[in-house]
């Protein structure tokens, strides 16, 4: 059985992610960027809200499938500290919209297109995330 | 067919995220913790996704048009501005705090955890806050990323 989080699982999961990104381009001609696609469901200036909502519905259905076939893959959140989760969620939401993408749009699709913007964004968010983990784990000693 | 394709691509993508380990915040933090007991496994997620994406995109973009749309609609900007830096930095901070980026957080809703719901609601408030404050110069371009 494939252990979620192992290197073989990472390679296989990454391949499935890559296939989904290529399928989005081949079928609909667009980039598979989660933050942009999903934010556009509620954004004031947006288009194709229905298609975006269907994409989100597909992701939620995929989550249910994952929960059924890979029980260890969905352990929930890292903390129950609501304030911590709210601050993190706000930063992720605002930051991905300001920067024009997240791990999927910039990280996977942008790097696949060799986009200099996406390469820059990916290096910045990876570096800042590593610094943030360093501070929370090794300077303040964990999530309060 | 077009509508169905959005649903099924979303579903396939979510299953890939679940298999990959990206929906386990402890795993993500372990990958980001380069000064501690660094867990490199998640590097292989992006590695394998980008290899498939790189060759797949080249192959697909040789076609005249996508199957269910009139034309390919990929970003064309190449300028690197302060918003890109600032946005990526804020996102990185949030990712490092919670171990969730947008896709995996949505997949993790299926865990039934209220903590995940709190994160996702805050994330949507963050999306909306940015989209209310700044109308992007090219709305279509921003919607894609």
HADDOCK unambig.tbl for C-alpha pairs under 7 A between the chains (distance, minus, plus):
assign (segid A and resid 4 and name CA) (segid B and resid 19 and name CA) 5.65 0.50 0.50
assign (segid A and resid 4 and name CA) (segid B and resid 20 and name CA) 6.48 0.50 0.50
assign (segid A and resid 4 and name CA) (segid B and resid 21 and name CA) 5.40 0.50 0.50
assign (segid A and resid 5 and name CA) (segid B and resid 20 and name CA) 6.15 0.50 0.50
assign (segid A and resid 5 and name CA) (segid B and resid 21 and name CA) 4.15 0.50 0.50
assign (segid A and resid 5 and name CA) (segid B and resid 27 and name CA) 6.87 0.50 0.50
assign (segid A and resid 5 and name CA) (segid B and resid 41 and name CA) 6.97 0.50 0.50
assign (segid A and resid 6 and name CA) (segid B and resid 41 and name CA) 6.34 0.50 0.50
assign (segid A and resid 7 and name CA) (segid B and resid 41 and name CA) 4.99 0.50 0.50
assign (segid A and resid 7 and name CA) (segid B and resid 44 and name CA) 6.82 0.50 0.50
assign (segid A and resid 9 and name CA) (segid B and resid 19 and name CA) 5.79 0.50 0.50
assign (segid A and resid 9 and name CA) (segid B and resid 20 and name CA) 5.29 0.50 0.50
assign (segid A and resid 10 and name CA) (segid B and resid 19 and name CA) 6.90 0.50 0.50
assign (segid A and resid 10 and name CA) (segid B and resid 20 and name CA) 4.09 0.50 0.50
assign (segid A and resid 10 and name CA) (segid B and resid 21 and name CA) 6.30 0.50 0.50
assign (segid A and resid 10 and name CA) (segid B and resid 41 and name CA) 6.39 0.50 0.50
assign (segid A and resid 10 and name CA) (segid B and resid 42 and name CA) 5.98 0.50 0.50
assign (segid A and resid 10 and name CA) (segid B and resid 44 and name CA) 5.62 0.50 0.50
assign (segid A and resid 10 and name CA) (segid B and resid 45 and name CA) 4.78 0.50 0.50
assign (segid A and resid 11 and name CA) (segid B and resid 20 and name CA) 6.99 0.50 0.50
assign (segid A and resid 11 and name CA) (segid B and resid 44 and name CA) 5.42 0.50 0.50
assign (segid A and resid 11 and name CA) (segid B and resid 45 and name CA) 5.41 0.50 0.50
assign (segid A and resid 11 and name CA) (segid B and resid 48 and name CA) 5.67 0.50 0.50
assign (segid A and resid 12 and name CA) (segid B and resid 20 and name CA) 6.73 0.50 0.50
assign (segid A and resid 13 and name CA) (segid B and resid 16 and name CA) 4.30 0.50 0.50
assign (segid A and resid 13 and name CA) (segid B and resid 17 and name CA) 5.99 0.50 0.50
assign (segid A and resid 13 and name CA) (segid B and resid 19 and name CA) 4.75 0.50 0.50
assign (segid A and resid 13 and name CA) (segid B and resid 20 and name CA) 3.94 0.50 0.50
assign (segid A and resid 13 and name CA) (segid B and resid 45 and name CA) 6.46 0.50 0.50
assign (segid A and resid 14 and name CA) (segid B and resid 16 and name CA) 6.39 0.50 0.50
assign (segid A and resid 14 and name CA) (segid B and resid 20 and name CA) 6.01 0.50 0.50
assign (segid A and resid 14 and name CA) (segid B and resid 45 and name CA) 4.11 0.50 0.50
assign (segid A and resid 14 and name CA) (segid B and resid 46 and name CA) 6.04 0.50 0.50
assign (segid A and resid 14 and name CA) (segid B and resid 48 and name CA) 5.10 0.50 0.50
assign (segid A and resid 14 and name CA) (segid B and resid 49 and name CA) 4.46 0.50 0.50
assign (segid A and resid 15 and name CA) (segid B and resid 48 and name CA) 5.36 0.50 0.50
assign (segid A and resid 15 and name CA) (segid B and resid 49 and name CA) 4.98 0.50 0.50
assign (segid A and resid 15 and name CA) (segid B and resid 52 and name CA) 6.53 0.50 0.50
assign (segid A and resid 16 and name CA) (segid B and resid 13 and name CA) 6.75 0.50 0.50
assign (segid A and resid 16 and name CA) (segid B and resid 16 and name CA) 4.78 0.50 0.50
assign (segid A and resid 17 and name CA) (segid B and resid 13 and name CA) 5.16 0.50 0.50
assign (segid A and resid 17 and name CA) (segid B and resid 16 and name CA) 5.00 0.50 0.50
assign (segid A and resid 17 and name CA) (segid B and resid 17 and name CA) 6.70 0.50 0.50
assign (segid A and resid 17 and name CA) (segid B and resid 49 and name CA) 5.77 0.50 0.50
assign (segid A and resid 18 and name CA) (segid B and resid 49 and name CA) 4.07 0.50 0.50
assign (segid A and resid 18 and name CA) (segid B and resid 50 and name CA) 6.45 0.50 0.50
assign (segid A and resid 18 and name CA) (segid B and resid 52 and name CA) 5.30 0.50 0.50
assign (segid A and resid 18 and name CA) (segid B and resid 53 and name CA) 5.13 0.50 0.50
assign (segid A and resid 19 and name CA) (segid B and resid 52 and name CA) 6.72 0.50 0.50
assign (segid A and resid 20 and name CA) (segid B and resid 9 and name CA) 5.61 0.50 0.50
assign (segid A and resid 20 and name CA) (segid B and resid 12 and name CA) 6.07 0.50 0.50
assign (segid A and resid 20 and name CA) (segid B and resid 13 and name CA) 5.36 0.50 0.50
assign (segid A and resid 21 and name CA) (segid B and resid 53 and name CA) 6.71 0.50 0.50
assign (segid A and resid 22 and name CA) (segid B and resid 53 and name CA) 5.95 0.50 0.50
assign (segid A and resid 22 and name CA) (segid B and resid 56 and name CA) 5.67 0.50 0.50
assign (segid A and resid 22 and name CA) (segid B and resid 57 and name CA) 6.05 0.50 0.50
assign (segid A and resid 23 and name CA) (segid B and resid 9 and name CA) 6.96 0.50 0.50
assign (segid A and resid 24 and name CA) (segid B and resid 9 and name CA) 6.52 0.50 0.50
assign (segid A and resid 25 and name CA) (segid B and resid 66 and name CA) 6.82 0.50 0.50
assign (segid A and resid 26 and name CA) (segid B and resid 60 and name CA) 5.76 0.50 0.50
assign (segid A and resid 26 and name CA) (segid B and resid 66 and name CA) 4.98 0.50 0.50
assign (segid A and resid 26 and name CA) (segid B and resid 67 and name CA) 6.34 0.50 0.50
assign (segid A and resid 27 and name CA) (segid B and resid 66 and name CA) 5.11 0.50 0.50
assign (segid A and resid 27 and name CA) (segid B and resid 67 and name CA) 4.67 0.50 0.50
assign (segid A and resid 27 and name CA) (segid B and resid 68 and name CA) 5.45 0.50 0.50
assign (segid A and resid 28 and name CA) (segid B and resid 66 and name CA) 5.58 0.50 0.50
assign (segid A and resid 28 and name CA) (segid B and resid 67 and name CA) 6.50 0.50 0.50
assign (segid A and resid 28 and name CA) (segid B and resid 68 and name CA) 5.36 0.50 0.50
assign (segid A and resid 28 and name CA) (segid B and resid 69 and name CA) 5.34 0.50 0.50
assign (segid A and resid 29 and name CA) (segid B and resid 66 and name CA) 5.04 0.50 0.50
assign (segid A and resid 29 and name CA) (segid B and resid 69 and name CA) 6.48 0.50 0.50
assign (segid A and resid 29 and name CA) (segid B and resid 71 and name CA) 6.35 0.50 0.50
assign (segid A and resid 29 and name CA) (segid B and resid 72 and name CA) 4.21 0.50 0.50
assign (segid A and resid 29 and name CA) (segid B and resid 73 and name CA) 5.57 0.50 0.50
assign (segid A and resid 30 and name CA) (segid B and resid 72 and name CA) 6.41 0.50 0.50
assign (segid A and resid 30 and name CA) (segid B and resid 73 and name CA) 5.35 0.50 0.50
assign (segid A and resid 30 and name CA) (segid B and resid 74 and name CA) 5.84 0.50 0.50
assign (segid A and resid 30 and name CA) (segid B and resid 144 and name CA) 7.00 0.50 0.50
assign (segid A and resid 31 and name CA) (segid B and resid 74 and name CA) 6.33 0.50 0.50
assign (segid A and resid 31 and name CA) (segid B and resid 144 and name CA) 5.92 0.50 0.50
assign (segid A and resid 31 and name CA) (segid B and resid 145 and name CA) 6.75 0.50 0.50
assign (segid A and resid 33 and name CA) (segid B and resid 144 and name CA) 6.29 0.50 0.50
assign (segid A and resid 33 and name CA) (segid B and resid 145 and name CA) 5.11 0.50 0.50
assign (segid A and resid 34 and name CA) (segid B and resid 102 and name CA) 6.51 0.50 0.50
assign (segid A and resid 34 and name CA) (segid B and resid 103 and name CA) 5.84 0.50 0.50
assign (segid A and resid 35 and name CA) (segid B and resid 102 and name CA) 6.13 0.50 0.50
assign (segid A and resid 36 and name CA) (segid B and resid 142 and name CA) 6.67 0.50 0.50
assign (segid A and resid 36 and name CA) (segid B and resid 143 and name CA) 4.68 0.50 0.50
assign (segid A and resid 36 and name CA) (segid B and resid 144 and name CA) 5.48 0.50 0.50
assign (segid A and resid 36 and name CA) (segid B and resid 145 and name CA) 5.26 0.50 0.50
assign (segid A and resid 37 and name CA) (segid B and resid 143 and name CA) 6.12 0.50 0.50
assign (segid A and resid 37 and name CA) (segid B and resid 144 and name CA) 6.46 0.50 0.50
assign (segid A and resid 39 and name CA) (segid B and resid 124 and name CA) 6.92 0.50 0.50
assign (segid A and resid 39 and name CA) (segid B and resid 127 and name CA) 5.76 0.50 0.50
assign (segid A and resid 40 and name CA) (segid B and resid 143 and name CA) 6.33 0.50 0.50
assign (segid A and resid 43 and name CA) (segid B and resid 128 and name CA) 5.95 0.50 0.50
assign (segid A and resid 43 and name CA) (segid B and resid 131 and name CA) 5.89 0.50 0.50
assign (segid A and resid 44 and name CA) (segid B and resid 131 and name CA) 6.94 0.50 0.50
assign (segid A and resid 44 and name CA) (segid B and resid 132 and name CA) 6.80 0.50 0.50
assign (segid A and resid 51 and name CA) (segid B and resid 3 and name CA) 5.84 0.50 0.50
assign (segid A and resid 51 and name CA) (segid B and resid 6 and name CA) 6.29 0.50 0.50
assign (segid A and resid 54 and name CA) (segid B and resid 3 and name CA) 6.94 0.50 0.50
assign (segid A and resid 54 and name CA) (segid B and resid 6 and name CA) 5.98 0.50 0.50
assign (segid A and resid 54 and name CA) (segid B and resid 7 and name CA) 4.97 0.50 0.50
assign (segid A and resid 55 and name CA) (segid B and resid 6 and name CA) 4.76 0.50 0.50
assign (segid A and resid 55 and name CA) (segid B and resid 7 and name CA) 4.60 0.50 0.50
assign (segid A and resid 55 and name CA) (segid B and resid 10 and name CA) 4.84 0.50 0.50
assign (segid A and resid 56 and name CA) (segid B and resid 10 and name CA) 6.51 0.50 0.50
assign (segid A and resid 57 and name CA) (segid B and resid 7 and name CA) 6.45 0.50 0.50
assign (segid A and resid 58 and name CA) (segid B and resid 7 and name CA) 4.27 0.50 0.50
assign (segid A and resid 58 and name CA) (segid B and resid 8 and name CA) 5.81 0.50 0.50
assign (segid A and resid 58 and name CA) (segid B and resid 10 and name CA) 4.54 0.50 0.50
assign (segid A and resid 58 and name CA) (segid B and resid 11 and name CA) 4.28 0.50 0.50
assign (segid A and resid 59 and name CA) (segid B and resid 10 and name CA) 4.58 0.50 0.50
assign (segid A and resid 59 and name CA) (segid B and resid 11 and name CA) 4.58 0.50 0.50
assign (segid A and resid 59 and name CA) (segid B and resid 13 and name CA) 6.98 0.50 0.50
assign (segid A and resid 59 and name CA) (segid B and resid 14 and name CA) 5.03 0.50 0.50
assign (segid A and resid 59 and name CA) (segid B and resid 107 and name CA) 6.17 0.50 0.50
assign (segid A and resid 60 and name CA) (segid B and resid 106 and name CA) 6.58 0.50 0.50
assign (segid A and resid 60 and name CA) (segid B and resid 107 and name CA) 5.75 0.50 0.50
assign (segid A and resid 60 and name CA) (segid B and resid 110 and name CA) 6.83 0.50 0.50
assign (segid A and resid 61 and name CA) (segid B and resid 11 and name CA) 6.14 0.50 0.50
assign (segid A and resid 62 and name CA) (segid B and resid 11 and name CA) 4.27 0.50 0.50
assign (segid A and resid 62 and name CA) (segid B and resid 12 and name CA) 6.64 0.50 0.50
assign (segid A and resid 62 and name CA) (segid B and resid 14 and name CA) 4.98 0.50 0.50
assign (segid A and resid 62 and name CA) (segid B and resid 15 and name CA) 5.32 0.50 0.50
assign (segid A and resid 62 and name CA) (segid B and resid 107 and name CA) 6.95 0.50 0.50
assign (segid A and resid 63 and name CA) (segid B and resid 14 and name CA) 6.03 0.50 0.50
assign (segid A and resid 63 and name CA) (segid B and resid 15 and name CA) 6.67 0.50 0.50
assign (segid A and resid 63 and name CA) (segid B and resid 107 and name CA) 4.43 0.50 0.50
assign (segid A and resid 63 and name CA) (segid B and resid 108 and name CA) 6.44 0.50 0.50
assign (segid A and resid 63 and name CA) (segid B and resid 110 and name CA) 5.22 0.50 0.50
assign (segid A and resid 64 and name CA) (segid B and resid 110 and name CA) 5.28 0.50 0.50
assign (segid A and resid 66 and name CA) (segid B and resid 15 and name CA) 5.85 0.50 0.50
assign (segid A and resid 66 and name CA) (segid B and resid 18 and name CA) 5.81 0.50 0.50
assign (segid A and resid 67 and name CA) (segid B and resid 110 and name CA) 6.64 0.50 0.50
assign (segid A and resid 67 and name CA) (segid B and resid 111 and name CA) 6.77 0.50 0.50
assign (segid A and resid 73 and name CA) (segid B and resid 18 and name CA) 5.78 0.50 0.50
assign (segid A and resid 73 and name CA) (segid B and resid 19 and name CA) 7.00 0.50 0.50
assign (segid A and resid 73 and name CA) (segid B and resid 21 and name CA) 6.51 0.50 0.50
assign (segid A and resid 73 and name CA) (segid B and resid 23 and name CA) 6.36 0.50 0.50
assign (segid A and resid 73 and name CA) (segid B and resid 24 and name CA) 6.22 0.50 0.50
assign (segid A and resid 74 and name CA) (segid B and resid 23 and name CA) 6.06 0.50 0.50
assign (segid A and resid 74 and name CA) (segid B and resid 24 and name CA) 6.20 0.50 0.50
assign (segid A and resid 74 and name CA) (segid B and resid 108 and name CA) 5.66 0.50 0.50
assign (segid A and resid 74 and name CA) (segid B and resid 111 and name CA) 5.54 0.50 0.50
assign (segid A and resid 75 and name CA) (segid B and resid 24 and name CA) 6.18 0.50 0.50
assign (segid A and resid 75 and name CA) (segid B and resid 111 and name CA) 6.75 0.50 0.50
assign (segid A and resid 76 and name CA) (segid B and resid 108 and name CA) 6.19 0.50 0.50
assign (segid A and resid 76 and name CA) (segid B and resid 111 and name CA) 5.85 0.50 0.50
assign (segid A and resid 76 and name CA) (segid B and resid 113 and name CA) 5.64 0.50 0.50
assign (segid A and resid 76 and name CA) (segid B and resid 116 and name CA) 6.19 0.50 0.50
assign (segid A and resid 77 and name CA) (segid B and resid 25 and name CA) 6.41 0.50 0.50
assign (segid A and resid 77 and name CA) (segid B and resid 115 and name CA) 5.87 0.50 0.50
assign (segid A and resid 77 and name CA) (segid B and resid 116 and name CA) 5.61 0.50 0.50
assign (segid A and resid 78 and name CA) (segid B and resid 25 and name CA) 5.77 0.50 0.50
assign (segid A and resid 78 and name CA) (segid B and resid 26 and name CA) 6.29 0.50 0.50
assign (segid A and resid 78 and name CA) (segid B and resid 98 and name CA) 6.37 0.50 0.50
assign (segid A and resid 80 and name CA) (segid B and resid 115 and name CA) 5.85 0.50 0.50
assign (segid A and resid 82 and name CA) (segid B and resid 115 and name CA) 7.00 0.50 0.50
assign (segid A and resid 85 and name CA) (segid B and resid 98 and name CA) 6.45 0.50 0.50
assign (segid A and resid 85 and name CA) (segid B and resid 118 and name CA) 6.71 0.50 0.50
assign (segid A and resid 85 and name CA) (segid B and resid 119 and name CA) 5.17 0.50 0.50
assign (segid A and resid 86 and name CA) (segid B and resid 118 and name CA) 6.53 0.50 0.50
assign (segid A and resid 86 and name CA) (segid B and resid 119 and name CA) 5.62 0.50 0.50
assign (segid A and resid 86 and name CA) (segid B and resid 122 and name CA) 5.28 0.50 0.50
assign (segid A and resid 88 and name CA) (segid B and resid 94 and name CA) 4.12 0.50 0.50
assign (segid A and resid 88 and name CA) (segid B and resid 95 and name CA) 6.87 0.50 0.50
assign (segid A and resid 88 and name CA) (segid B and resid 97 and name CA) 5.84 0.50 0.50
assign (segid A and resid 88 and name CA) (segid B and resid 98 and name CA) 5.93 0.50 0.50
assign (segid A and resid 89 and name CA) (segid B and resid 94 and name CA) 6.45 0.50 0.50
assign (segid A and resid 89 and name CA) (segid B and resid 119 and name CA) 4.86 0.50 0.50
assign (segid A and resid 89 and name CA) (segid B and resid 120 and name CA) 6.38 0.50 0.50
assign (segid A and resid 89 and name CA) (segid B and resid 122 and name CA) 4.71 0.50 0.50
assign (segid A and resid 89 and name CA) (segid B and resid 123 and name CA) 4.18 0.50 0.50
assign (segid A and resid 90 and name CA) (segid B and resid 122 and name CA) 5.08 0.50 0.50
assign (segid A and resid 90 and name CA) (segid B and resid 123 and name CA) 4.94 0.50 0.50
assign (segid A and resid 90 and name CA) (segid B and resid 125 and name CA) 6.54 0.50 0.50
assign (segid A and resid 90 and name CA) (segid B and resid 126 and name CA) 4.45 0.50 0.50
assign (segid A and resid 91 and name CA) (segid B and resid 90 and name CA) 5.52 0.50 0.50
assign (segid A and resid 91 and name CA) (segid B and resid 91 and name CA) 5.57 0.50 0.50
assign (segid A and resid 91 and name CA) (segid B and resid 93 and name CA) 6.96 0.50 0.50
assign (segid A and resid 91 and name CA) (segid B and resid 94 and name CA) 4.92 0.50 0.50
assign (segid A and resid 91 and name CA) (segid B and resid 126 and name CA) 6.68 0.50 0.50
assign (segid A and resid 92 and name CA) (segid B and resid 90 and name CA) 6.78 0.50 0.50
assign (segid A and resid 92 and name CA) (segid B and resid 91 and name CA) 4.40 0.50 0.50
assign (segid A and resid 92 and name CA) (segid B and resid 94 and name CA) 5.01 0.50 0.50
assign (segid A and resid 92 and name CA) (segid B and resid 95 and name CA) 6.43 0.50 0.50
assign (segid A and resid 92 and name CA) (segid B and resid 101 and name CA) 6.80 0.50 0.50
assign (segid A and resid 92 and name CA) (segid B and resid 123 and name CA) 6.04 0.50 0.50
assign (segid A and resid 93 and name CA) (segid B and resid 123 and name CA) 4.23 0.50 0.50
assign (segid A and resid 93 and name CA) (segid B and resid 124 and name CA) 6.04 0.50 0.50
assign (segid A and resid 93 and name CA) (segid B and resid 126 and name CA) 4.10 0.50 0.50
assign (segid A and resid 93 and name CA) (segid B and resid 127 and name CA) 4.52 0.50 0.50
assign (segid A and resid 94 and name CA) (segid B and resid 126 and name CA) 4.22 0.50 0.50
assign (segid A and resid 94 and name CA) (segid B and resid 127 and name CA) 5.08 0.50 0.50
assign (segid A and resid 94 and name CA) (segid B and resid 129 and name CA) 6.63 0.50 0.50
assign (segid A and resid 94 and name CA) (segid B and resid 130 and name CA) 5.38 0.50 0.50
assign (segid A and resid 95 and name CA) (segid B and resid 87 and name CA) 4.04 0.50 0.50
assign (segid A and resid 95 and name CA) (segid B and resid 88 and name CA) 5.92 0.50 0.50
assign (segid A and resid 95 and name CA) (segid B and resid 90 and name CA) 4.79 0.50 0.50
assign (segid A and resid 95 and name CA) (segid B and resid 91 and name CA) 4.40 0.50 0.50
assign (segid A and resid 96 and name CA) (segid B and resid 87 and name CA) 5.88 0.50 0.50
assign (segid A and resid 96 and name CA) (segid B and resid 88 and name CA) 6.48 0.50 0.50
assign (segid A and resid 96 and name CA) (segid B and resid 91 and name CA) 5.65 0.50 0.50
assign (segid A and resid 97 and name CA) (segid B and resid 127 and name CA) 5.99 0.50 0.50
assign (segid A and resid 97 and name CA) (segid B and resid 130 and name CA) 6.27 0.50 0.50
assign (segid A and resid 98 and name CA) (segid B and resid 83 and name CA) 5.87 0.50 0.50
assign (segid A and resid 98 and name CA) (segid B and resid 84 and name CA) 6.73 0.50 0.50
assign (segid A and resid 98 and name CA) (segid B and resid 87 and name CA) 4.59 0.50 0.50
assign (segid A and resid 98 and name CA) (segid B and resid 130 and name CA) 6.51 0.50 0.50
assign (segid A and resid 99 and name CA) (segid B and resid 83 and name CA) 5.62 0.50 0.50
assign (segid A and resid 99 and name CA) (segid B and resid 84 and name CA) 4.11 0.50 0.50
assign (segid A and resid 99 and name CA) (segid B and resid 85 and name CA) 6.70 0.50 0.50
assign (segid A and resid 99 and name CA) (segid B and resid 86 and name CA) 6.76 0.50 0.50
assign (segid A and resid 99 and name CA) (segid B and resid 87 and name CA) 3.86 0.50 0.50
assign (segid A and resid 99 and name CA) (segid B and resid 88 and name CA) 5.21 0.50 0.50
assign (segid A and resid 100 and name CA) (segid B and resid 84 and name CA) 6.82 0.50 0.50
assign (segid A and resid 100 and name CA) (segid B and resid 142 and name CA) 5.84 0.50 0.50
assign (segid A and resid 100 and name CA) (segid B and resid 145 and name CA) 5.29 0.50 0.50
assign (segid A and resid 101 and name CA) (segid B and resid 145 and name CA) 4.59 0.50 0.50
assign (segid A and resid 103 and name CA) (segid B and resid 101 and name CA) 6.89 0.50 0.50
assign (segid A and resid 105 and name CA) (segid B and resid 145 and name CA) 5.01 0.50 0.50
assign (segid A and resid 106 and name CA) (segid B and resid 145 and name CA) 6.85 0.50 0.50
assign (segid A and resid 108 and name CA) (segid B and resid 46 and name CA) 6.45 0.50 0.50
assign (segid A and resid 108 and name CA) (segid B and resid 49 and name CA) 6.34 0.50 0.50
assign (segid A and resid 108 and name CA) (segid B and resid 50 and name CA) 5.51 0.50 0.50
assign (segid A and resid 109 and name CA) (segid B and resid 53 and name CA) 6.70 0.50 0.50
assign (segid A and resid 111 and name CA) (segid B and resid 50 and name CA) 6.54 0.50 0.50
assign (segid A and resid 112 and name CA) (segid B and resid 50 and name CA) 5.22 0.50 0.50
assign (segid A and resid 112 and name CA) (segid B and resid 53 and name CA) 5.10 0.50 0.50
assign (segid A and resid 112 and name CA) (segid B and resid 54 and name CA) 4.18 0.50 0.50
assign (segid A and resid 113 and name CA) (segid B and resid 54 and name CA) 6.39 0.50 0.50
assign (segid A and resid 116 and name CA) (segid B and resid 78 and name CA) 6.27 0.50 0.50
assign (segid A and resid 117 and name CA) (segid B and resid 78 and name CA) 5.78 0.50 0.50
assign (segid A and resid 117 and name CA) (segid B and resid 79 and name CA) 6.72 0.50 0.50
assign (segid A and resid 117 and name CA) (segid B and resid 80 and name CA) 5.74 0.50 0.50
assign (segid A and resid 121 and name CA) (segid B and resid 84 and name CA) 6.34 0.50 0.50
assign (segid A and resid 121 and name CA) (segid B and resid 85 and name CA) 6.40 0.50 0.50
assign (segid A and resid 121 and name CA) (segid B and resid 88 and name CA) 5.42 0.50 0.50
assign (segid A and resid 124 and name CA) (segid B and resid 85 and name CA) 6.77 0.50 0.50
assign (segid A and resid 124 and name CA) (segid B and resid 88 and name CA) 5.90 0.50 0.50
assign (segid A and resid 124 and name CA) (segid B and resid 89 and name CA) 5.96 0.50 0.50
assign (segid A and resid 125 and name CA) (segid B and resid 88 and name CA) 4.88 0.50 0.50
assign (segid A and resid 125 and name CA) (segid B and resid 89 and name CA) 5.24 0.50 0.50
assign (segid A and resid 125 and name CA) (segid B and resid 91 and name CA) 6.28 0.50 0.50
assign (segid A and resid 125 and name CA) (segid B and resid 92 and name CA) 4.05 0.50 0.50
assign (segid A and resid 126 and name CA) (segid B and resid 92 and name CA) 6.16 0.50 0.50
assign (segid A and resid 128 and name CA) (segid B and resid 89 and name CA) 5.81 0.50 0.50
assign (segid A and resid 128 and name CA) (segid B and resid 92 and name CA) 5.02 0.50 0.50
assign (segid A and resid 128 and name CA) (segid B and resid 93 and name CA) 5.87 0.50 0.50
assign (segid A and resid 129 and name CA) (segid B and resid 32 and name CA) 6.64 0.50 0.50
assign (segid A and resid 129 and name CA) (segid B and resid 92 and name CA) 4.33 0.50 0.50
assign (segid A and resid 129 and name CA) (segid B and resid 93 and name CA) 5.21 0.50 0.50
assign (segid A and resid 129 and name CA) (segid B and resid 95 and name CA) 5.98 0.50 0.50
assign (segid A and resid 129 and name CA) (segid B and resid 96 and name CA) 4.28 0.50 0.50
assign (segid A and resid 130 and name CA) (segid B and resid 32 and name CA) 4.81 0.50 0.50
assign (segid A and resid 130 and name CA) (segid B and resid 33 and name CA) 6.10 0.50 0.50
assign (segid A and resid 130 and name CA) (segid B and resid 34 and name CA) 6.87 0.50 0.50
assign (segid A and resid 130 and name CA) (segid B and resid 96 and name CA) 6.59 0.50 0.50
assign (segid A and resid 132 and name CA) (segid B and resid 93 and name CA) 5.77 0.50 0.50
assign (segid A and resid 132 and name CA) (segid B and resid 96 and name CA) 5.31 0.50 0.50
assign (segid A and resid 132 and name CA) (segid B and resid 97 and name CA) 6.66 0.50 0.50
assign (segid A and resid 133 and name CA) (segid B and resid 29 and name CA) 6.81 0.50 0.50
assign (segid A and resid 133 and name CA) (segid B and resid 32 and name CA) 6.46 0.50 0.50
assign (segid A and resid 133 and name CA) (segid B and resid 33 and name CA) 5.88 0.50 0.50
assign (segid A and resid 133 and name CA) (segid B and resid 96 and name CA) 5.31 0.50 0.50
assign (segid A and resid 133 and name CA) (segid B and resid 97 and name CA) 6.75 0.50 0.50
assign (segid A and resid 134 and name CA) (segid B and resid 33 and name CA) 6.28 0.50 0.50
assign (segid A and resid 134 and name CA) (segid B and resid 35 and name CA) 6.76 0.50 0.50
